[in-house]
Amino acid sequence: MYSVSDRIRKIKQPWGGYINRKEFETIIREDGVKLNENENVPPSLIGLTIDYMTRFLMGTSKEKAFRISLKGAISIKEKLNAYKFLSMIHGLDAESIIYATKLVAYDDCFRAGVLRHNPQELNPNQETIDNIMTMIKRSLSFWEEFGPIVKEGFTFTGGYTRIISSGDGDYLTKDTLWEFKVLKREFRSIHSLQLLVYYLMGKHSVYNEFDDIKKLGIYNPRLNKIYIIDICNISQETLETVSKNVIGYDLPEKEYKKLKEEYEKEFEKELNEFLYKLKEKHSSQ
């Protein structure tokens, strides 16, 4: 029904969130570099570029690192353009950054079925390129200290429910589930809830690696900050509440039907809005 991100956006959390940011240990990493504020690429695309380029530079094949972008491009019949962009990505250089930024614009086509940003119009300025390079270097340095990675870009086969039917996590190390968040400010309760949902779904999934996970972590290469919390410090009540009310494990049939009706009404509303806009567009041409 919902993806993880769509589901948690609809959850009204307790004051401060199910896991308050203050409960996380914060580690500040210093490299003496100050990022330039004059960026000309949307933050979401910068975040994806850093994530995928970091994976590629750590040894993941280009095709695997950018697989979501490629799937998105294929879905709108722009496979040739996407693979042209991919062929221009070689390493940590300006040209690679430019074409990686163009390529990740296709992500939304796979995740949301729309192309929000035209890849051809994305031309990162020097300030943006420099910032992305710095944040990739920070990410690589982070993994040198907190790696190695056990699993990356994973789904939760066996852990999905009738409420949450899709979603994928970032990284697993031996004892920590990590999410990368390229944010200009401190992370919010929606981000910590996402991380907790991933952990609980992982525990219900077919992947044994989650049996050894003892911590949840967020790394923000923009602020160069690490946030870590021991799972044993999260109350059992919180774990049970999120498992049932957010993800839908052991959710009574009556409550599931209510959620299903709400989802169908939302879907119908969004569909009607889309069709109306499409009609308006055609009538104006």
GUSE-17837 format. One record per residue: x negated, y, z negated of N, C-alpha, C in turn; residue number from 1. Coordinates in steps of 0.2 Angstrom, whole numbers, always signed. Each point is the difference from the previous one (the first is absolute). Example, Ala and Ser with C-alpha at 12.3 -4.5 7.8 and 13.67 -1.06 7.14 Angstrom:
KOLFI     nx     ny     nz    cax    cay    caz     cx     cy     cz  pos
KOLFI    -66    -28    -39     +4     +6     +0     -4     +6     +0    1
KOLFI     +2     +5     +4     -4     +6     -1     +4     +5     -3    2
This chain:
KOLFI     nx     ny     nz    cax    cay    caz     cx     cy     cz  pos
KOLFI     -4     -6     +0     +4     +6     +0     -4     +6     +0    1
KOLFI     -4     +2     -6     -4     +5     +0     -8     -2     +1    2
KOLFI     -4     +5     +2     -7     -1     -1     -2     +2     -7    3
KOLFI     -6     -1     -3     -2     +2     -6     +1     +8     -1    4
KOLFI     -3     +3     +5     +0     +8     -1     +7     +2     +0    5
KOLFI     +4     -2     +4     +7     +2     +1     +4     -1     -7    6
KOLFI     -1     -6     -2     +3     -2     -7     -2     +4     -6    7
KOLFI     -6     +2     +0     -2     +3     -6     +2     +8     +0    8
KOLFI     +1     +2     +6     +2     +7     +1     +7     +1     -3    9
KOLFI     +4     -5     +0     +7     +0     -3     +0     -1     -7   10
KOLFI     -5     -2     -4     +0     -2     -7     -1     +7     -4   11
KOLFI     +5     +0     -5     -1     +6     -5     -4     -3     -6   12
KOLFI     -6     +2     +0     -4     -3     -6     +1     +4     -6   13
KOLFI     -2     -3     -6     +0     +3     -6     -5     +6     +0   14
KOLFI     +1     +5     -4     -4     +6     -1     -8     -2     +0   15
KOLFI     -4     +2     +5     -7     -1     +1     -1     -7     +4   16
KOLFI     +5     -3     +2     +0     -6     +4     -1     -7     -4   17
KOLFI     +2     -5     +3     -1     -7     -4     -7     -1     -2   18
KOLFI     -5     +3     +3     -7     +0     -2     -2     +7     +0   19
KOLFI     -1     +4     -5     -2     +7     +0     -7     +0     +2   20
KOLFI     -2     +5     +4     -7     +1     +2     -5     +1     -6   21
KOLFI     +3     +2     -6     -5     +1     -5     -2     -7     -3   22
KOLFI     +3     -5     +2     -1     -7     -3     -6     -2     +4   23
KOLFI     -2     +3     +6     -6     -3     +4     -6     +3     -3   24
KOLFI     -5     -3     +1     -7     +2     -1     -2     +4     +6   25
KOLFI     -3     +6     -1     -2     +4     +6     -7     +0     +1   26
KOLFI     -3     -1     +5     -7     +0     +1     -2     +5     +6   27
KOLFI     -4     +5     -1     -1     +5     +5     -7     -2     +3   28
KOLFI     +0     +0     +7     -7     -1     +3     -2     +6     +3   29
KOLFI     -6     +2     -1     -3     +6     +2     -5     -2     +6   30
KOLFI     +1     +4     +6     -5     +0     +5     -2     +7     +2   31
KOLFI     +2     +5     -3     -2     +7     +2     +3     +3     +6   32
KOLFI     +4     -4     +3     +3     +3     +6     +7     +3     -1   33
KOLFI     +1     +6     +3     +7     +3     -1     +3     +0     +7   34
KOLFI     +6     -3     +0     +4     -1     +7     +3     +7     +2   35
KOLFI     +0     +1     +7     +3     +6     +3     +7     +0     +0   36
KOLFI     +3     +5     -2     +8     +0     +0     +3     +1     +7   37
KOLFI     -4     +2     +5     +2     +2     +7     +1     -7     +4   38
KOLFI     +4     -4     -2     +2     -6     +4     +5     +1     +5   39
KOLFI     +0     -3     +6     +6     +1     +4     +3     -7     +3   40
KOLFI     -1     -5     -5     +4     -6     +2     +4     -2     -7   41
KOLFI     +6     -3     +1     +5     -1     -5     -4     -5     -5   42
KOLFI     +1     +2     -7     -3     -4     -5     +1     -8     +1   43
KOLFI     +6     -2     +2     +1     -7     +0     -4     -3     +5   44
KOLFI     -2     +3     +6     -4     -3     +5     -7     +0     -2   45
KOLFI     -2     +5     -4     -7     +0     -3     -1     -6     -5   46
KOLFI     +5     -1     -4     +0     -6     -4     -1     -6     +3   47
KOLFI     +4     -1     +6     +0     -6     +3     -7     -1     +4   48
KOLFI     -3     +5     +3     -6     +0     +3     -6     -2     -5   49
KOLFI     +0     +3     -6     -5     -2     -5     +1     -7     -2   50
KOLFI     +6     -2     -1     +1     -7     -2     -2     -5     +5   51
KOLFI     +2     +1     +7     -2     -5     +5     -7     +0     +2   52
KOLFI     -3     +6     +0     -7     +1     +2     -4     -3     -6   53
KOLFI     +2     +1     -6     -4     -3     -5     +0     -8     +1   54
KOLFI     +6     -3     +1     +0     -7     +1     -5     -2     +6   55
KOLFI     +1     +3     +5     -4     -1     +6     -8     +0     -1   56
KOLFI     -2     +6     -4     -7     +1     -1     -3     -5     -5   57
KOLFI     +5     -4     -4     -2     -5     -5     +0     -7     +3   58
KOLFI     +1     +0     +7     +0     -7     +3     +6     -3     +3   59
KOLFI     +6     +3     -1     +6     -2     +3     +0     +2     +7   60
KOLFI     +2     -4     +5     +1     +1     +7     +4     +6     +1   61
KOLFI     -1     +4     +5     +4     +6     +2     +7     -2     +1   62
KOLFI     +1     -6     +3     +7     -2     +2     +4     -2     -7   63
KOLFI     -4     -2     -4     +4     -2     -7     +1     +6     -4   64
KOLFI     -5     +5     +0     +0     +6     -4     +6     +4     +2   65
KOLFI     +1     +1     +7     +5     +4     +2     +6     -4     +3   66
KOLFI     +1     -6     -3     +5     -4     +3     +7     +3     +0   67
KOLFI     +2     +4     -5     +6     +3     -1     +1     +5     +6   68
KOLFI     -5     +4     +1     +0     +5     +5     +1     -3     +7   69
KOLFI     -3     -6     +1     +0     -3     +6     +7     -3     +1   70
KOLFI     +3     -3     -5     +7     -2     +1     +5     +5     +1   71
KOLFI     -1     +6     -3     +4     +5     +1     +0     +3     +7   72
KOLFI     -6     +0     +3     -1     +3     +7     +3     -5     +5   73
KOLFI     -1     -7     -2     +3     -5     +5     +8     +1     +0   74
KOLFI     +3     +1     -6     +7     +1     -1     +3     +5     +4   75
KOLFI     -4     +5     +2     +3     +6     +4     -4     +0     +7   76
KOLFI     -3     -6     +2     -3     -1     +6     -5     +5     +2   77
KOLFI     -5     +1     -5     -6     +4     +0     -6     -4     -1   78
KOLFI     +0     -6     +1     -5     -5     -1     -7     +3     +3   79
KOLFI     +0     +2     +6     -6     +2     +4     -3     +6     -3   80
KOLFI     +4     +5     -2     -2     +6     -4     -4     -2     -6   81
KOLFI     +4     -4     -4     -3     -2     -7     -6     -4     +1   82
KOLFI     -1     -4     +5     -6     -4     +0     -6     +4     +3   83
KOLFI     +2     +5     +4     -5     +5     +2     -3     +4     -6   84
KOLFI     +5     +2     -4     -2     +3     -7     -5     -4     -4   85
KOLFI     +2     -6     +0     -4     -5     -4     -7     -1     +3   86
KOLFI     +0     +0     +6     -7     -1     +3     -5     +5     -1   87
KOLFI     +3     +6     -2     -4     +6     -1     -3     +0     -8   88
KOLFI     +3     -5     -4     -2     +0     -7     -6     -4     -1   89
KOLFI     -6     +2     -2     -6     -3     +0     -3     +0     -7   90
KOLFI     +0     +5     -4     -3     +1     -6     +2     +6     -4   91
KOLFI     -4     +2     -4     +1     +7     -4     -3     +6     +4   92
KOLFI     +4     +1     +5     -2     +6     +4     +6     +4     +2   93
KOLFI     -1     +6     +3     +6     +4     +1     +5     -3     +5   94
KOLFI     -3     -2     +6     +4     -3     +5     +5     -6     -3   95
KOLFI     -3     -4     -4     +4     -6     -3     +5     +3     -5   96
KOLFI     -1     +5     -3     +5     +3     -5     +5     +3     +4   97
KOLFI     -1     +4     +6     +5     +3     +4     +5     -6     +3   98
KOLFI     -3     -5     +2     +4     -5     +3     +4     -4     -5   99
KOLFI     -3     -1     -5     +3     -4     -6     +6     +4     -2  100
KOLFI     +0     +7     -1     +5     +4     -2     +6     -1     +5  101
KOLFI     -2     +0     +7     +5     +0     +5     +4     -7     +0  102
KOLFI     -4     -5     -2     +2     -7     +0     +5     -1     -5  103
KOLFI     -1     +2     -6     +4     -1     -6     +7     +4     +0  104
KOLFI     +0     +4     +5     +7     +3     +1     +5     -5     +2  105
KOLFI     -2     -5     +3     +5     -6     +2     +3     -4     -6  106
KOLFI     -3     +1     -6     +2     -4     -6     +8     +1     -1  107
KOLFI     +2     +6     +1     +7     +1     -2     +5     -4     +5  108
KOLFI     -3     -1     +6     +4     -4     +5     +2     -7     -3  109
KOLFI     -5     -3     -3     +1     -6     -3     +4     +0     -6  110
KOLFI     -2     +5     -5     +3     +0     -6     +7     +3     +0  111
KOLFI     +1     +5     +4     +7     +3     +0     +3     +1     +6  112
KOLFI     -3     -3     +5     +3     +0     +7     +0     +6     +4  113
KOLFI     -4     +5     -3     +0     +7     +4     -7     +2     +0  114
KOLFI     -1     +5     +5     -7     +3     +1     +0     +7     -2  115
KOLFI     -2     +1     -6     +1     +7     -3     -6     +5     +2  116
KOLFI     -5     -3     +2     -6     +4     +2     -2     -2     +7  117
KOLFI     -1     +4     +5     -2     -1     +7     -8     -1     +0  118
KOLFI     -2     -6     +1     -8     -2     -1     -4     +5     +5  119
KOLFI     +3     +2     +6     -4     +4     +5     -1     +7     -3  120
KOLFI     +5     +2     -5     -1     +7     -2     -4     +0     -6  121
KOLFI     -2     -5     -3     -4     +0     -6     -8     +1     +2  122
KOLFI     -2     +6     -2     -7     +1     +1     -3     +3     -6  123
KOLFI     -3     -4     -5     -3     +2     -6     -5     +5     +1  124
KOLFI     +0     +6     -4     -5     +5     +0     -6     -3     -4  125
KOLFI     -6     +4     +1     -6     -2     -3     +1     -1     -8  126
KOLFI     +4     +4     -3     +1     +0     -7     +4     -7     -2  127
KOLFI     +5     -1     +4     +3     -7     -1     -4     -6     +1  128
KOLFI     -4     +0     +5     -5     -5     +1     -5     -1     -5  129
KOLFI     -3     +6     -3     -5     +0     -5     +4     -3     -7  130
KOLFI     +6     +2     -1     +3     -2     -6     +1     -8     +0  131
KOLFI     +3     -2     +6     +1     -7     +1     -6     -4     -1  132
KOLFI     -6     +2     +3     -6     -3     -1     -2     -1     -7  133
KOLFI     +1     +6     -4     -2     +0     -7     +4     -5     -4  134
KOLFI     +6     +0     +2     +5     -5     -4     -1     -7     +2  135
KOLFI     -2     -1     +6     -2     -7     +2     -7     -2     -4  136
KOLFI     -5     +4     +0     -6     -1     -4     +2     -2     -7  137
KOLFI     +4     +4     -3     +2     -1     -7     +3     -7     -1  138
KOLFI     +5     -1     +5     +3     -7     -1     -5     -6     +1  139
KOLFI     -5     +1     +4     -5     -5     +1     -4     -1     -7  140
KOLFI     -2     +6     -2     -3     +0     -7     +4     -3     -5  141
KOLFI     +6     +1     +0     +5     -2     -5     -1     -8     +0  142
KOLFI     +1     -3     +6     +0     -7     +1     -7     -3     -2  143
KOLFI     -5     +3     +1     -7     -2     -2     +0     -1     -8  144
KOLFI     +4     +4     -3     +0     -1     -8     +5     -4     -2  145
KOLFI     +6     +0     +3     +6     -4     -3     +2     -6     +4  146
KOLFI     -3     -1     +6     +1     -6     +4     -3     -6     -3  147
KOLFI     +0     -6     +3     +2     -1     +7     +7     -1     +0  148
KOLFI     +3     +1     +6     +7     -1     +2     +2     -7     +1  149
KOLFI     +5     -2     -4     +2     -7     +1     +5     -1     +6  150
KOLFI     +5     +5     +0     +5     +0     +5     +2     +7     +2  151
KOLFI     +2     +1     +6     +1     +7     +2     +6     +0     +5  152
KOLFI     +4     +5     +0     +6     +1     +5     +4     -6     -1  153
KOLFI     +2     -2     -6     +4     -6     -1     +8     +1     +0  154
KOLFI     +4     -5     +1     +7     +0     -1     +1     -4     -6  155
KOLFI     +7     -1     -2     +2     -4     -6     +4     -6     +2  156
KOLFI     -2     -4     +4     +4     -6     +2     +2     -4     -6  157
KOLFI     +6     -1     +0     +3     -4     -6     +2     +5     -6  158
KOLFI     -2     +6     +0     +2     +5     -5     +5     +5     +2  159
KOLFI     +2     +0     +6     +6     +5     +2     +6     -3     -3  160
KOLFI     +5     +5     +0     +7     -2     -2     +5     +3     +5  161
KOLFI     +6     -1     -2     +6     +3     +4     +0     +7     +0  162
KOLFI     -4     +3     -5     +0     +8     -1     -6     +2     +4  163
KOLFI     -6     -2     -1     -6     +2     +3     -2     -6     +5  164
KOLFI     +0     +2     +6     -2     -5     +5     -6     +1     +4  165
KOLFI     -3     +6     -2     -7     +1     +4     -4     +5     -4  166
KOLFI     -6     +0     +1     -5     +4     -3     -7     -4     +0  167
KOLFI     -5     +4     +0     -7     -3     +0     -5     +4     -5  168
KOLFI     -4     -3     -3     -5     +3     -5     -6     +1     +4  169
KOLFI     -5     +4     -4     -6     +2     +3     -6     -5     -2  170
KOLFI     -2     +0     -6     -6     -4     -1     +1     -4     -7  171
KOLFI     -3     -6     +0     -1     -4     -6     -8     -1     -1  172
KOLFI     -2     +1     -6     -7     -2     -2     +1     -6     -5  173
KOLFI     -5     -2     -3     +1     -6     -4     +5     +0     -6  174
KOLFI     +1     +6     -3     +4     +1     -5     +5     +6     +0  175
KOLFI     +0     +4     +6     +3     +6     +0     +4     +1     +7  176
KOLFI     +6     +2     +0     +4     +2     +5     -1     +7     +2  177
KOLFI     -2     +2     +5     -2     +7     +2     +4     +3     +5  178
KOLFI     +2     +6     -1     +3     +4     +6     -4     +7     +1  179
KOLFI     -1     +1     +6     -3     +6     +2     +5     +6     +1  180
KOLFI     +0     +6     -3     +4     +5     +1     -4     +6     +1  181
KOLFI     +1     +3     +6     -4     +6     +2     +5     +6     -1  182
KOLFI     +0     +2     -6     +4     +5     -3     -4     +7     -2  183
KOLFI     +4     +5     +1     -4     +7     -2     +1     +1     -7  184
KOLFI     +5     -3     -3     +1     +0     -7     +0     -6     -4  185
KOLFI     +1     +0     -6     +0     -7     -4     +6     -4     +3  186
KOLFI     -1     -7     -1     +6     -4     +2     +6     +1     -4  187
KOLFI     +6     -2     +3     +6     +1     -4     +3     -7     -2  188
KOLFI     +5     +0     -3     +3     -6     -3     +3     -5     +6  189
KOLFI     +1     +3     +5     +2     -4     +6     -6     -4     +2  190
KOLFI     -6     +2     +0     -6     -4     +2     -1     -5     -5  191
KOLFI     +0     +1     -7     -1     -5     -5     +5     -5     +0  192
KOLFI     +6     +2     +2     +6     -5     +1     -2     -5     +6  193
KOLFI     -2     +3     +5     -1     -4     +6     -6     -5     -2  194
KOLFI     -5     +2     -3     -5     -5     -2     +2     -5     -5  195
KOLFI     +5     +1     -4     +3     -5     -5     +4     -5     +4  196
KOLFI     +4     +3     +5     +4     -4     +4     -4     -5     +4  197
KOLFI     -5     +2     +3     -5     -4     +4     -3     -6     -5  198
KOLFI     -2     +2     -6     -2     -5     -4     +5     -5     -2  199
KOLFI     +6     +2     -2     +5     -5     -1     +2     -4     +6  200
KOLFI     +1     +3     +5     +1     -4     +6     -6     -5     +2  201
KOLFI     -6     +2     -1     -6     -4     +1     +1     -6     -5  202
KOLFI     +2     +1     -6     +0     -6     -5     +5     -5     +2  203
KOLFI     +6     +3     +4     +5     -5     +2     -2     -3     +7  204
KOLFI     -5     +3     +3     -2     -2     +7     -4     -7     +0  205
KOLFI     -2     -2     +6     -3     -7     +1     -8     +1     -1  206
KOLFI     -2     +6     -1     -7     +1     -1     -3     +0     -7  207
KOLFI     -4     -5     -1     -3     -2     -6     -5     +6     -3  208
KOLFI     -2     +4     +5     -5     +5     -3     +3     +5     -5  209
KOLFI     +7     +0     +0     +3     +5     -5     +0     -3     -7  210
KOLFI     -1     -6     +0     -1     -3     -7     -5     +3     -4  211
KOLFI     -6     +2     +3     -5     +3     -3     +0     +7     -1  212
KOLFI     +5     +4     +2     +1     +7     +0     +1     +2     -7  213
KOLFI     -4     +4     -3     +0     +3     -7     +1     +7     +0  214
KOLFI     -1     +4     +5     +0     +7     +0     +4     +3     +7  215
KOLFI     +2     +6     -1     +3     +3     +6     -4     +7     +1  216
KOLFI     -2     +1     +6     -4     +6     +1     +2     +4     +6  217
KOLFI     -1     +6     +0     +1     +5     +5     -7     +4     +1  218
KOLFI     -2     +0     +7     -6     +5     +1     +3     +5     +5  219
KOLFI     -2     +6     -2     +1     +6     +5     -6     +3     +2  220
KOLFI     -2     -2     +6     -7     +3     +3     +1     +8     +1  221
KOLFI     +5     +3     +0     +1     +7     +1     -3     +3     -6  222
KOLFI     +3     -2     -6     -2     +3     -6     -6     -4     -3  223
KOLFI     -2     -5     +3     -5     -5     -2     +1     -2     -8  224
KOLFI     +6     -2     -1     +2     -3     -6     +3     -7     +0  225
KOLFI     -2     -3     -6     +3     -7     +0     +4     +0     -6  226
KOLFI     +6     -4     +0     +4     -1     -5     +2     -7     -1  227
KOLFI     -1     -3     -7     +0     -7     -1     +4     -1     -6  228
KOLFI     +5     -5     +0     +3     -2     -6     +0     -8     -1  229
KOLFI     -1     -2     -6     +1     -7     -1     +7     -2     +0  230
KOLFI     +1     -6     +3     +7     -2     +0     +3     -2     -6  231
KOLFI     -4     -2     -5     +2     -2     -6     +2     +6     -4  232
KOLFI     -1     +6     +2     +2     +6     -4     +7     +2     +3  233
KOLFI     +2     -3     +5     +7     +1     +2     +5     -4     -3  234
KOLFI     +5     +3     -3     +5     -4     -4     +4     -5     +3  235
KOLFI     +1     -5     -3     +4     -6     +3     +7     +3     +2  236
KOLFI     +3     +4     -4     +6     +3     +2     +0     +4     +7  237
KOLFI     -6     +3     +1     +0     +4     +7     -1     -5     +5  238
KOLFI     -4     -5     -1     -1     -5     +5     +7     -4     +2  239
KOLFI     +4     -1     -5     +6     -4     +1     +5     +5     +4  240
KOLFI     +0     +6     -2     +5     +5     +2     -2     +1     +8  241
KOLFI     -6     +1     +1     -2     +1     +7     +1     -6     +5  242
KOLFI     -1     -6     -3     +1     -6     +3     +7     -1     +2  243
KOLFI     +5     +2     -4     +7     -1     +1     +3     +5     +4  244
KOLFI     -1     +6     -3     +4     +6     +3     -3     +3     +6  245
KOLFI     -6     +0     +1     -4     +3     +5     +0     -5     +6  246
KOLFI     -3     -6     -2     -2     -5     +6     +6     -5     +1  247
KOLFI     +4     -1     -5     +5     -5     +0     +0     -7     -2  248
KOLFI     -6     -1     -3     +0     -7     -3     +5     -2     -5  249
KOLFI     +4     -5     +1     +5     -2     -5     +5     +5     -1  250
KOLFI     +2     +4     +6     +5     +5     -1     +7     -3     +1  251
KOLFI     +4     +1     -4     +7     -2     +0     +3     +1     +7  252
KOLFI     +4     -4     +2     +3     +0     +7     +5     +7     +1  253
KOLFI     +3     +1     -6     +4     +7     +0     -4     +6     +1  254
KOLFI     -6     +0     -3     -4     +6     +1     -3     +0     +7  255
KOLFI     -2     -6     +3     -3     +0     +6     +5     +2     +5  256
KOLFI     +6     -2     +0     +6     +2     +5     +1     +8     +0  257
KOLFI     -1     +3     -6     +1     +7     -1     -6     +3     +4  258
KOLFI     -6     -2     -1     -6     +3     +3     +1     -1     +8  259
KOLFI     +2     -6     +2     +1     -1     +7     +5     +4     +3  260
KOLFI     +5     +2     -3     +5     +5     +2     -3     +7     +1  261
KOLFI     -4     +2     -5     -3     +6     +0     -5     +1     +6  262
KOLFI     -3     -6     +1     -5     +0     +6     +3     +0     +6  263
KOLFI     +6     -3     +1     +4     +0     +6     +3     +7     +2  264
KOLFI     +2     +3     -5     +3     +7     +1     -6     +5     +2  265
KOLFI     -6     -1     -3     -6     +4     +1     -2     -1     +8  266
KOLFI     +0     -6     +1     -2     -2     +7     +5     +2     +5  267
KOLFI     +6     +0     -1     +5     +2     +5     +0     +8     +0  268
KOLFI     -1     +3     -5     -1     +8     +0     -6     +2     +4  269
KOLFI     -6     -4     -1     -6     +2     +4     +1     -1     +7  270
KOLFI     +3     -6     +2     +2     -2     +7     +4     +5     +3  271
KOLFI     +5     +3     -3     +5     +5     +2     -4     +6     +2  272
KOLFI     -4     +2     -5     -4     +6     +1     -5     +0     +6  273
KOLFI     -3     -6     +0     -5     -1     +6     +4     +0     +7  274
KOLFI     +6     -3     +0     +4     +0     +6     +2     +7     +2  275
KOLFI     +2     +4     -5     +3     +7     +1     -6     +4     +3  276
KOLFI     -6     -1     -3     -6     +4     +2     -2     -2     +7  277
KOLFI     +1     -6     +2     -1     -3     +7     +5     +3     +5  278
KOLFI     +6     +0     -2     +5     +3     +4     -1     +7     +1  279
KOLFI     -2     +4     -5     -1     +7     +0     -6     +1     +5  280
KOLFI     -5     -4     +0     -6     +1     +4     +2     -1     +7  281
KOLFI     +4     -5     +2     +2     -2     +7     +4     +6     +2  282
KOLFI     +5     +2     -4     +4     +5     +3     -3     +7     +1  283
KOLFI     -6     +1     -3     -3     +7     +1     -5     -1     +6  284
KOLFI     -1     -6     +3     -5     +0     +5     +4     +1     +7  285
